[in-house]
Amino acid sequence: MSIFKHAANILEAKVNKLLSRAEDPAETLDLSYEKMLTSLQEAKRHLADVVTERVSLENQIAQAQKLAARAEDDARMALNANREDLARSALTEKQAEAQKITALQQAHDTVAAQAQKLMDYEHALQERIEQFRTQKEVMKSQMAAAQAQVKVTESLTGLGHGLDGAGDALRRVQDRTAHEQAKAQALDGLLESGIMNDPLDHRTQTEREMDKLRATSGVDDDLTRLKAERAAKQD
């Protein structure tokens, strides 16, 4: 295989893939249904033309039969009037009409058979179109339900556009919160150790330690006093 043919095959495959992605199955089904309806309308028009031709032949046959009957009546009248020549002429016209009727009848039979075939075809096509329409609507409903399920599942799993960034955003907030909490704990530790000072607290480190000791001692003294008072009440 030449390099050009290989490149052409790759290009064709990519084009077909893009077309498959762009194709809407529902629109494809509707388009097929519209084409079938167009075919049905064409079949109806052809059937109407053939039926029109059949009716025209029937009218011509009826007219020829009427002329043949009148010619026979004319021949009978001529014989009653002893005009054999006129009777022969009338019968000649009758024979011409009879031949015409035969030709018209043959054409009528052919056209009538064609009309029947077209009617059968039109009826079968109409049934097939109705079946296709029902199947089309069922398939469209099933496809719509499946697509909706896919979209919901994608949203829940983060694959869709609804929650695709929510998980990342939540993780970023959690990481930022943990970082800030760690920073706060570190600052508290530095403040407690005296490495960092409160700018509003002008005490020395020793003074702060002594105040803390006094507060702790005061709490212990208060606790001892309360315990003694409770013991005295119990006695």
C-alpha positions, 0 to 999 in steps of 0.5 A, spaced: 500 500 500 502 506 498 503 512 503 498 516 499 493 510 499 494 509 507 493 517 508 487 517 504 484 511 508 486 514 515 482 521 512 476 517 510 476 513 517 476 520 521 471 523 516 466 517 518 468 517 525 466 525 525 460 524 521 458 518 526 459 523 532 455 528 528 449 524 526 443 524 531 439 517 531 433 521 532 433 525 526 436 519 522 429 515 523 425 521 522 428 523 515 427 515 513 420 516 515 419 522 511 422 519 505 418 513 506 412 518 506 414 521 500 415 514 496 408 513 499 405 519 496 409 518 489 405 511 489 399 514 490 400 519 484 402 513 480 396 509 482 391 515 481 394 516 474 393 509 472 386 509 475 384 515 471 387 511 465 382 505 467 376 510 468 377 513 461 378 506 457 371 504 461 368 511 458 370 510 451 368 502 452 361 505 454 361 510 448 363 505 443 357 500 446 352 505 445 354 507 438 354 500 436 347 499 439 345 505 436 348 502 429 344 496 430 337 500 431 339 504 425 340 497 421 333 494 424 330 501 422 333 501 415 331 494 414 323 495 416 324 501 411 326 496 405 333 500 405 338 494 405 343 499 403 342 503 409 342 497 414 349 494 411 352 501 412 349 501 419 352 494 421 359 496 418 359 502 423 357 497 428 362 492 426 367 498 427 365 499 434 365 492 436 372 492 433 374 498 437 371 495 443 375 489 443 381 493 443 379 498 448 377 492 453 384 489 452 387 495 454 382 496 459 384 489 462 392 491 462 391 497 465 386 494 470 391 489 472 396 494 473 392 498 477 390 492 482 398 491 483 399 499 484 393 498 490 396 492 493 403 495 493 400 502 496 397 498 501 403 494 503 407 500 503 402 504 507 402 498 512 410 498 512 410 505 514 405 505 519 410 499 522 416 503 521 413 509 525 411 505 531 418 502 531 421 509 530 417 512 536 419 506 541 426 507 539 426 514 540 423 513 547 428 508 549 434 512 546 431 518 550 431 514 556 438 511 555 441 518 554 438 521 560 440 515 564 447 516 561 447 524 563 445 523 570 450 517 571 455 522 568 453 527 573 453 523 579 460 520 577 463 527 575 464 525 568 458 530 565 458 538 566 454 538 572 459 535 577 465 535 573 469 540 577 465 540 584 469 534 586 476 538 585 473 544 588 471 540 594 478 537 595 481 544 594 477 547 599 479 541 604 486 542 603 486 550 604 482 548 610 487 543 613 493 548 611 489 554 615 488 549 621 495 547 621 498 554 620 493 557 626 496 551 631 503 553 629 502 560 630 498 558 637 505 554 639 509 560 637 505 564 641 505 560 647 513 558 646 514 566 646 517 566 639 512 570 637 509 576 641 502 579 641 504 586 639 499 589 644 502 585 650 508 589 652 509 584 658 516 580 658 517 573 657 518 572 665 512 576 666 507 572 662 510 566 665 509 568 672 502 571 670 500 564 667 503 560 674 499 565 678 493 563 674 494 556 675 496 557 682 489 561 683 485 556 680 488 550 684 487 554 690 480 555 688 479 548 687 482 546 694 477 551 697 471 549 694 473 542 696 474 544 703 467 547 703 463 541 700 467 537 706 465 541 711 457 541 709 457 534 709 460 533 716 
